[in-house]
Structures are given as C-alpha cells and as structure tokens.
C-alpha cells in the first residue's frame, strides 16, 4: 500500500489562510503516519491496532483527497505551462533521485532484483517516467520504492485536473458547481464500474498478456493490486478533494457533530463496509475521509511534529519502504536495535531528502515559472 504522497507543497499553491495551512499539514502528517503504520507491520511485523491493516488504505486515500483539494486550486490559478512546471519540479527530482539510489543499491546487493532488472530492463523506462503502474513488470518486479503505483495514479490526476477546471470553469457560479457535481458523479460511477468489472475478472483480458510476458500468474491477489486499484478506480478520491474546495462555502454549514458522526461511522468500520459494498476501493471510504477533512479544516490544528512530518512527507514516503525492507528482510535484523536503526535511517533520510533535493528543486521550479510568467507578460504587452 502506498500514498501519493505526492501532496503538493503549499509553496506552489495559492496562498491559504494560516489555519487552513495548519490543518492541511496535520492531515498530511496523519496520512503518512497511516502508511507507515501499515508498512512497519507488513515489513517488520510490528502491529498497531487497526492501523496495521487499514492504515495504508486510509493514508493513501487521504493523500489523494488532499491532493485533489490543493491541485484544483493550483489549476484554477496558474496557466498550464506554469502548472506543469510546478508539478514537475515538485515530483520528479526527488522521485528520480530516490528511484536511482535504491535501484542501484538493489541491483548491486540483491541478486533477485539484479536478475529481474537484467531480464526486464526495458520496462524500467516506465519507472523512470513514473508510469510504472501501467505494466506489472514495472510495478511488481522493478519498483525498488514499493510505492510506485500511487505515483502513477497521481500523475493521471495532474493530467485531468486542468481539463476538469477548463470544463467546469474557475468561477463560483451555479453553472460551474453543477458541472463539478456532474464530474464527481461521473468519477464515482466510472470507478464503481471499473472495480466491479475488475473484481469479476471482466478486465483480465487487458492484463493477461502483460502478466504472461513476465511469467506472473494473474492471481486474485495480483489482480486486486494491479487491476482493481488502477487509476480509473482512484480518480474519484481526487475529485472528492476538489469538490471540498469548490463547495467549501456550502459545506461549512454542516454541523461539526454531523461530520464527526459520518467520519466515525465509516472510518472505524472499513473492513465491514468493504464486505457489505463489495467494492475495494469504495466511495464510502472517501466520504468518511472527506468528513474528517472538513472537521480538521475547522480546527486549524498543527504542532511541531505534524509540521515536520508534513514538510518531509514526500521524501519520507519515497524512502521508508525500501529502508524497512532492507532492515527486516535483507539484513534480517530484529528487536529494539533494528527498530531504532530503521526509524533513524528513515527520519534522517527524509530530512536530508527535503533539504538537499526537494527544497532546491522546488526553488528551481519557482524561478523557472516566474521567468515564464514574466515572458508571458512581456509578450502580452508587446502584442498590445
């Protein structure tokens, strides 16, 4: 399980009120904490009640909803060229750095990975361009970060968000909001249709050839991981986040108690709702997360730890799984010393990634976008 943790830096977003920035930081921190809780159980066997099995799902979908909430604002504010520059320099330099470092390390030290890379190296091109979820070889066998699927899903959202903004418009009028409601309904229906078809094997013919080329059976577990969770099944969560922004005035009228009741009745019973609806993922989870999201926006809460986790969340997301795998699977360390080592490596690595890769790349993206904006303004003046 992974998160697209790809939550956009608020430095490239329209300026948010301080309380809203605090709330988004806390939500981001909670999302990465949920993913970590799931992965320390999956790779290290350390169990936190409820979050060990459900934290990954909650964390990823919360990340997607936050991304929808922020990215739609960026797409509304910036022209397409500037929007693309912001997204590229936010996402790709840290991703490529982590990908190449861990792929190189795995290739040198892990025989199974080296064998897979030698046999399937052409598919690694999909990993480089962050589209590894499009082929099982890339996402199942060549992804050293173990979280690549969600990054591909995020890129699909970046591609369609400007189109949705163009179609729905940037205003707050009733016509624009009706279009957004249509987009939300369409995304939910499309997701449910995809998930139902995938879970019943109707989409297997689209994937059987790809699985056969790498010698993997299209088992139920692999089908769920690769087919059921494909971008069409996940897009609804981003659109839910976008609608939280579009309908923020109307949603403020909902009593906080109602938000709490909805969030608790959904999020505390994820396995039960999944069994009842027979949809995994399912839109009801997104509705519960959206209710919790709205309540958090009202609190404006943040502290030092949540701000730090929010700041380094993307780097932490990229490096935590391969470090856990290295410590507990390949080195086969265990006990308290292993956990201390893993926590220190992840925390220090995330801070270094932020300082030395993320922050410089975002600053470069801002300089280039400012230059592009200035060129556009000069061109507009010259044409008058």
TAZI-V820932 format. One record per pair of residues at least 24 apart in sequence whose ideal C-beta (glycine too) atoms are under 8 Angstrom apart, sorted by sequence separation. I is the first residue (numbers start at 1). J is the second residue. D is the distance in whole Angstrom. If there is no record, write none. Layout:
BEGIN
((I & J & D) (I & J & D))
END
This chain:
BEGIN
((7 & 31 & 8) (34 & 58 & 5) (35 & 59 & 4) (103 & 127 & 8) (131 & 155 & 7) (203 & 227 & 5) (34 & 59 & 3) (35 & 60 & 7) (116 & 141 & 5) (117 & 142 & 6) (130 & 155 & 6) (198 & 223 & 7) (199 & 224 & 8) (262 & 287 & 7) (263 & 288 & 5) (266 & 291 & 8) (267 & 292 & 7) (5 & 31 & 7) (33 & 59 & 7) (116 & 142 & 6) (198 & 224 & 8) (262 & 288 & 6) (263 & 289 & 8) (320 & 346 & 5) (323 & 349 & 7) (5 & 32 & 6) (31 & 58 & 8) (32 & 59 & 7) (319 & 346 & 6) (3 & 31 & 6) (31 & 59 & 4) (34 & 62 & 7) (35 & 63 & 8) (99 & 127 & 6) (263 & 291 & 4) (3 & 32 & 7) (30 & 59 & 8) (31 & 60 & 8) (99 & 128 & 7) (113 & 142 & 8) (198 & 227 & 4) (199 & 228 & 6) (262 & 291 & 4) (263 & 292 & 4) (5 & 35 & 7) (198 & 228 & 5) (316 & 346 & 6) (319 & 349 & 5) (320 & 350 & 8) (31 & 62 & 4) (32 & 63 & 8) (113 & 144 & 7) (260 & 291 & 8) (316 & 347 & 8) (319 & 350 & 6) (3 & 35 & 5) (30 & 62 & 7) (31 & 63 & 5) (96 & 128 & 7) (198 & 230 & 7) (259 & 291 & 4) (263 & 295 & 7) (2 & 35 & 7) (195 & 228 & 6) (258 & 291 & 8) (259 & 292 & 7) (316 & 349 & 8) (1 & 35 & 7) (315 & 349 & 7) (316 & 350 & 4) (319 & 353 & 7) (27 & 62 & 6) (28 & 63 & 8) (31 & 66 & 7) (95 & 130 & 6) (198 & 233 & 7) (259 & 294 & 5) (260 & 295 & 6) (315 & 350 & 4) (318 & 353 & 7) (194 & 230 & 7) (259 & 295 & 4) (315 & 351 & 8) (1 & 38 & 5) (315 & 352 & 8) (316 & 353 & 8) (1 & 39 & 7) (28 & 66 & 6) (92 & 130 & 7) (106 & 144 & 5) (194 & 232 & 4) (195 & 233 & 5) (312 & 350 & 4) (315 & 353 & 3) (27 & 66 & 6) (91 & 130 & 7) (103 & 142 & 8) (105 & 144 & 8) (194 & 233 & 5) (256 & 295 & 6) (312 & 351 & 6) (314 & 353 & 8) (315 & 354 & 5) (254 & 294 & 7) (314 & 354 & 8) (1 & 42 & 8) (103 & 144 & 5) (191 & 232 & 6) (312 & 353 & 7) (24 & 66 & 6) (102 & 144 & 4) (190 & 232 & 6) (191 & 233 & 5) (256 & 298 & 6) (312 & 354 & 5) (315 & 357 & 7) (102 & 145 & 6) (191 & 234 & 7) (240 & 283 & 8) (251 & 294 & 6) (311 & 354 & 6) (315 & 358 & 6) (191 & 235 & 6) (237 & 281 & 8) (314 & 358 & 6) (24 & 69 & 8) (99 & 144 & 7) (190 & 235 & 7) (191 & 236 & 4) (24 & 70 & 7) (99 & 145 & 6) (190 & 236 & 8) (240 & 286 & 5) (244 & 290 & 6) (98 & 145 & 6) (234 & 281 & 7) (236 & 283 & 6) (240 & 287 & 7) (187 & 235 & 5) (188 & 236 & 5) (233 & 281 & 6) (187 & 236 & 4) (237 & 286 & 5) (240 & 289 & 8) (241 & 290 & 8) (244 & 293 & 6) (236 & 286 & 6) (240 & 290 & 5) (244 & 294 & 7) (188 & 239 & 8) (184 & 236 & 8) (187 & 239 & 4) (228 & 280 & 6) (229 & 281 & 7) (237 & 289 & 8) (241 & 293 & 8) (3 & 56 & 8) (228 & 281 & 8) (1 & 55 & 8) (2 & 56 & 7) (1 & 56 & 3) (184 & 239 & 5) (1 & 57 & 6) (3 & 59 & 5) (4 & 60 & 7) (7 & 63 & 6) (95 & 151 & 7) (183 & 239 & 6) (184 & 240 & 7) (224 & 280 & 7) (3 & 60 & 4) (6 & 63 & 7) (13 & 70 & 5) (1 & 59 & 8) (2 & 60 & 6) (5 & 63 & 5) (1 & 60 & 6) (3 & 62 & 8) (4 & 63 & 5) (7 & 66 & 5) (8 & 67 & 6) (14 & 73 & 5) (184 & 243 & 5) (3 & 63 & 4) (4 & 64 & 6) (7 & 67 & 6) (10 & 70 & 7) (13 & 73 & 6) (14 & 74 & 7) (91 & 151 & 8) (6 & 67 & 6) (13 & 74 & 5) (8 & 70 & 5) (12 & 74 & 6) (14 & 76 & 8) (180 & 242 & 7) (181 & 243 & 8) (4 & 67 & 6) (7 & 70 & 7) (8 & 71 & 6) (14 & 77 & 5) (91 & 154 & 8) (180 & 243 & 6) (91 & 155 & 8) (8 & 74 & 7) (180 & 246 & 5) (180 & 247 & 8) (177 & 246 & 6) (176 & 246 & 8) (177 & 247 & 7) (87 & 158 & 5) (136 & 207 & 7) (137 & 210 & 7) (141 & 214 & 6) (12 & 86 & 4) (136 & 210 & 6) (140 & 214 & 8) (172 & 246 & 8) (135 & 210 & 6) (136 & 211 & 5) (141 & 216 & 8) (156 & 231 & 4) (160 & 235 & 7) (164 & 239 & 8) (137 & 213 & 7) (140 & 216 & 7) (149 & 225 & 8) (153 & 229 & 8) (137 & 214 & 4) (149 & 226 & 8) (161 & 238 & 7) (172 & 249 & 8) (8 & 86 & 8) (12 & 90 & 6) (136 & 214 & 6) (153 & 231 & 5) (157 & 235 & 7) (164 & 242 & 7) (168 & 246 & 8) (8 & 87 & 7) (83 & 162 & 6) (152 & 231 & 7) (156 & 235 & 7) (199 & 278 & 7) (136 & 216 & 6) (149 & 229 & 7) (199 & 279 & 8) (9 & 90 & 6) (153 & 234 & 5) (157 & 238 & 4) (161 & 242 & 7) (199 & 280 & 8) (8 & 90 & 6) (80 & 162 & 6) (140 & 222 & 7) (153 & 235 & 8) (196 & 279 & 7) (6 & 90 & 8) (195 & 279 & 5) (6 & 91 & 6) (140 & 225 & 8) (195 & 280 & 7) (64 & 150 & 8) (71 & 157 & 7) (75 & 161 & 5) (136 & 222 & 7) (140 & 226 & 7) (195 & 281 & 7) (63 & 150 & 8) (67 & 154 & 6) (71 & 158 & 7) (75 & 162 & 5) (139 & 226 & 7) (192 & 279 & 6) (195 & 282 & 8) (64 & 153 & 7) (68 & 157 & 7) (72 & 161 & 6) (75 & 164 & 8) (76 & 165 & 5) (60 & 150 & 6) (64 & 154 & 8) (67 & 157 & 6) (71 & 161 & 5) (75 & 165 & 4) (136 & 226 & 6) (191 & 281 & 8) (192 & 282 & 8) (123 & 214 & 8) (192 & 283 & 7) (72 & 164 & 7) (191 & 283 & 7) (64 & 157 & 8) (68 & 161 & 8) (72 & 165 & 7) (133 & 226 & 7) (76 & 170 & 5) (120 & 214 & 6) (188 & 283 & 5) (133 & 230 & 7) (133 & 231 & 7) (5 & 147 & 7) (2 & 146 & 7) (3 & 147 & 7) (6 & 150 & 7) (2 & 147 & 3) (5 & 150 & 7) (6 & 151 & 6) (2 & 148 & 7) (4 & 150 & 4) (2 & 149 & 6) (3 & 150 & 6) (4 & 151 & 6) (2 & 150 & 4) (6 & 154 & 4) (2 & 151 & 8) (4 & 153 & 6) (4 & 154 & 4) (71 & 238 & 7) (68 & 237 & 7) (72 & 241 & 7) (64 & 234 & 6) (68 & 238 & 4) (71 & 241 & 8) (72 & 242 & 4) (147 & 317 & 6) (67 & 238 & 6) (68 & 239 & 6) (70 & 241 & 8) (71 & 242 & 7) (147 & 318 & 7) (65 & 237 & 5) (68 & 240 & 6) (69 & 241 & 4) (73 & 245 & 6) (64 & 237 & 4) (65 & 238 & 7) (68 & 241 & 2) (69 & 242 & 7) (72 & 245 & 6) (145 & 318 & 6) (64 & 238 & 5) (67 & 241 & 6) (68 & 242 & 4) (72 & 246 & 7) (145 & 319 & 8) (147 & 321 & 6) (65 & 240 & 6) (66 & 241 & 6) (68 & 243 & 8) (69 & 244 & 5) (146 & 321 & 4) (61 & 237 & 5) (65 & 241 & 4) (68 & 244 & 7) (69 & 245 & 5) (145 & 321 & 6) (146 & 322 & 6) (64 & 241 & 7) (145 & 322 & 6) (144 & 322 & 6) (65 & 244 & 7) (146 & 325 & 7) (58 & 267 & 7) (58 & 270 & 7) (57 & 270 & 7) (54 & 270 & 5) (106 & 322 & 8) (54 & 271 & 7) (98 & 315 & 8) (102 & 319 & 8) (50 & 268 & 8) (53 & 271 & 8) (61 & 281 & 7) (94 & 314 & 6) (98 & 318 & 4) (102 & 322 & 5) (110 & 330 & 6) (65 & 286 & 7) (94 & 315 & 6) (98 & 319 & 6) (109 & 330 & 7) (95 & 318 & 6) (57 & 281 & 7) (61 & 285 & 6) (65 & 289 & 6) (69 & 293 & 7) (94 & 318 & 6) (61 & 286 & 6) (65 & 290 & 6) (58 & 285 & 8) (62 & 289 & 5) (66 & 293 & 7) (57 & 285 & 7) (61 & 289 & 6) (65 & 293 & 6) (58 & 289 & 7) (62 & 293 & 8) (98 & 353 & 7) (97 & 353 & 7) (94 & 353 & 6) (97 & 357 & 5) (94 & 357 & 5) (93 & 357 & 6) (94 & 358 & 5) (93 & 358 & 8) (27 & 293 & 6) (93 & 360 & 8) (94 & 361 & 7) (93 & 361 & 4) (27 & 296 & 6) (92 & 361 & 8) (26 & 296 & 6) (90 & 361 & 7) (89 & 361 & 5) (90 & 362 & 6) (23 & 296 & 5) (24 & 297 & 8) (89 & 362 & 6) (23 & 297 & 5) (23 & 298 & 8) (26 & 301 & 5) (89 & 364 & 6) (90 & 365 & 7) (23 & 299 & 6) (26 & 302 & 5) (29 & 305 & 7) (30 & 306 & 8) (33 & 309 & 7) (89 & 365 & 3) (20 & 297 & 6) (23 & 300 & 5) (25 & 302 & 5) (29 & 306 & 4) (32 & 309 & 6) (88 & 365 & 7) (89 & 366 & 8) (19 & 297 & 8) (22 & 300 & 5) (23 & 301 & 7) (28 & 306 & 8) (29 & 307 & 8) (43 & 321 & 7) (22 & 301 & 6) (23 & 302 & 7) (86 & 365 & 6) (89 & 368 & 7) (20 & 300 & 7) (22 & 302 & 4) (26 & 306 & 5) (29 & 309 & 4) (36 & 316 & 8) (44 & 324 & 6) (85 & 365 & 5) (86 & 366 & 8) (19 & 300 & 3) (21 & 302 & 8) (25 & 306 & 6) (28 & 309 & 7) (29 & 310 & 5) (32 & 313 & 4) (39 & 320 & 6) (43 & 324 & 4) (18 & 300 & 7) (25 & 307 & 5) (28 & 310 & 4) (31 & 313 & 7) (35 & 317 & 7) (39 & 321 & 6) (43 & 325 & 6) (44 & 327 & 7) (45 & 328 & 8) (85 & 368 & 6) (86 & 369 & 6) (26 & 310 & 7) (29 & 313 & 7) (32 & 316 & 6) (36 & 320 & 6) (40 & 324 & 7) (44 & 328 & 5) (85 & 369 & 5) (22 & 307 & 8) (25 & 310 & 4) (28 & 313 & 5) (32 & 317 & 6) (35 & 320 & 8) (39 & 324 & 6) (43 & 328 & 5) (24 & 310 & 8) (25 & 311 & 8) (43 & 329 & 7) (82 & 369 & 5) (85 & 372 & 7) (82 & 372 & 6) (78 & 369 & 8) (81 & 372 & 6) (82 & 373 & 6) (46 & 339 & 7) (44 & 338 & 8) (44 & 339 & 7) (81 & 376 & 8) (79 & 376 & 7) (44 & 342 & 7) (40 & 342 & 8) (7 & 313 & 6) (7 & 314 & 7) (5 & 313 & 6) (6 & 314 & 6) (5 & 314 & 5) (5 & 316 & 8) (6 & 317 & 8) (5 & 317 & 3) (4 & 317 & 8) (5 & 318 & 8) (3 & 317 & 6) (2 & 317 & 7) (2 & 321 & 8) (9 & 358 & 8) (12 & 362 & 7) (11 & 362 & 6) (9 & 362 & 6) (12 & 365 & 7) (12 & 366 & 7) (11 & 366 & 7))
END
